[in-house]
Amino acid sequence: MRHFWSQVSNNTNETLYLPYATSSILGRVLEWIVYHEDDSVACPHYEVGTLQYISPWDAAFINVDLSTLLDLFVVAYFLEIKGLLDLLSIVMIQ
């Protein structure tokens, strides 16, 4: 995500278009970022590839309908939020 923001901050007059980025979805993404701000760069519990290694907080976070999961995924992809992408990928695979 730092790479993404460094590119955006170089051109502050440019409009940023995020498909499916409603205020609700952006709020959820921000909630995830704030909760995980002190995490290490890699989230090893996501790399295992199974839901049993996901924290209770993350399990509650992803307990939403499929449409919301897909919107979260699209926004996380455009903002390059690897940890959130990993989490959502595991959920969608399951």
MOTA-V892037 format. One line per field, one symbol per residue. phi: phi as a letter, one per 30 degrees, with the letter a starting at -180 (. if undefined). psi: psi as a letter, one per 20 degrees, with the letter a starting at -180 (. if undefined). burial: 1 if it has 9 or more other C-alpha atoms within 8 Angstrom, else 0. A space follows every 50 residues. Layout:
# MOTA-V892037
phi = ???
psi = ???
burial = ???
This chain:
# MOTA-V892037
phi = .eddddddddbddddccbdicdddddddddeddddcdcddeccdddddib ddcddedddddddbddddedddddddddchceeddddddddddd
psi = hhgghhggiimiippopoqjmrhgghgggggggghjhjqrgqnhihihkq hijpqhghghhjmrrhggggggggghghilngghggghggghh.
burial = 00010001000000000000100011011001000000000010010001 00010000100100000110111111100011111111011000
